[in-house]
Amino acid sequence: MNSRATIKYMGYWDFPRIFLTRYEGRTFLFDCAFDEALDDYPEVFKVFLMPDLRDDELPKDWTTLEQKAIRYLGEVPTNRVQFDATRRQSIDTVVLDELTARIAVAG
């Protein structure tokens, strides 16, 4: 059985377009911002390693949240992120295991 990680999100179109999740002591930001040039959402999340942030440290507009990132980890196709049935509560941790391994290799 796969494990799940809870998410906190802001912005929703088919699924959360920007969300935070905590896994194995790390906080990750997944961001899939609307692309004006495409006139659509891209098919990838930009993923960032984040510091631990309290709710009162989160900006009201999460579009600036990546500025608080510790490190940019790369892109993950949106279809690789498996949300729960509601698409609002959690994600499968497989993608987080891959990101955690990427962090370990990068040092």
SVG drawing of the C-alpha trace seen along z (x, -y; Angstrom):
<svg xmlns="http://www.w3.org/2000/svg" viewBox="-13 -38 40 40">
<polyline fill="none" stroke="black" stroke-width="0.4" points="0.0,0.0 1.3,-3.4 1.8,-6.1 0.3,-9.6 1.4,-13.0 -1.1,-15.7 -1.1,-18.9 -2.0,-22.5 -3.0,-24.3 -3.9,-27.6 -5.4,-27.8 -7.3,-25.0 -8.0,-24.2 -8.7,-20.5 -6.3,-19.9 -4.3,-22.1 -1.9,-24.3 0.2,-25.3 0.6,-23.3 2.9,-22.6 3.6,-19.2 5.8,-17.9 7.6,-14.6 10.5,-13.0 11.2,-16.3 11.3,-18.4 8.8,-20.8 8.2,-20.9 6.5,-23.5 4.9,-22.3 4.0,-25.2 2.2,-25.1 1.4,-28.7 -0.7,-29.8 1.4,-30.6 0.2,-33.6 2.2,-32.6 0.5,-29.2 -2.8,-30.7 -3.0,-27.6 -1.4,-25.8 1.9,-24.0 2.1,-20.2 4.8,-20.4 5.1,-21.5 8.2,-23.5 9.3,-21.9 11.2,-23.7 12.7,-22.7 11.3,-25.1 12.2,-26.1 9.7,-25.2 7.1,-28.0 4.3,-28.7 0.9,-29.6 1.4,-33.3 4.6,-33.3 2.8,-32.3 2.1,-35.2 -1.5,-35.9 -0.7,-35.6 1.3,-32.3 2.7,-33.5 5.6,-34.9 6.1,-31.8 9.0,-30.4 11.1,-33.5 11.4,-31.8 12.7,-28.6 16.0,-27.0 16.6,-25.3 14.9,-24.7 14.7,-20.9 13.5,-20.8 10.3,-20.0 7.8,-17.1 5.1,-16.3 1.7,-17.1 0.5,-13.6 3.2,-12.1 1.6,-13.6 -1.1,-11.3 -3.7,-13.1 -6.3,-11.5 -9.8,-11.0 -10.9,-14.5 -7.7,-16.0 -7.6,-18.3 -6.1,-16.4 -3.0,-14.4 -0.6,-13.0 1.1,-9.7 4.6,-9.8 6.3,-8.1 7.1,-11.4 8.4,-12.7 10.7,-9.6 12.2,-10.5 12.7,-14.1 14.2,-13.1 16.7,-10.8 17.5,-13.7 18.3,-15.9 20.6,-13.2 22.5,-12.8 22.9,-16.6 24.1,-16.9"/>
</svg>
